[in-house]
Amino acid sequence: MSSTQVWVDQAGALGRELVTALPFGSLGAGLSAAQLATLKAPVGQNVYLREVQVGCTTVTGTCSVDLKVGGTSVLDAAVTPSAGAVVQGAIATPAIAAAALVTVHATTQASTGAITGATVTLIWEVL
């Protein structure tokens, strides 16, 4: 369930906002920090994570979404999605080094946890 998205050349994007929307559709029960996507920051350009937003249509059981760099969360805590709402994540480590791999992970409760219409949106600034 892992995919890779490599950011394209951002020449001239210095100081600009970049938005990455990652639609995941439905996430079933029993995921344990499952890696959903891997993104690679542009080579030669540091980025600053300004916002993490998690939206979904429905959620059942206990579910969460986390964002990691080098296996360590960049959030204060994983984001708990809420049906029909967009939930903001609290960012603990906003500076992302050039060429760093950023991974999106999901956890859903065994047997009853599920998320439908899941989308994770990341808003960056090129430094």
Secondary structure, DSSP 8 states (H G I E B T S, - for coil): ---EEE----TT-TT-EEEEEEEEEEE-TT-SSEEEEEEE--TT--EEEEEEEEE-SEEESSEEEEEEETTEESBSS-B---TTSEEE--BS--EE-TT-EEEEEEEE-TTT-EEEEEEEEEEEEE-
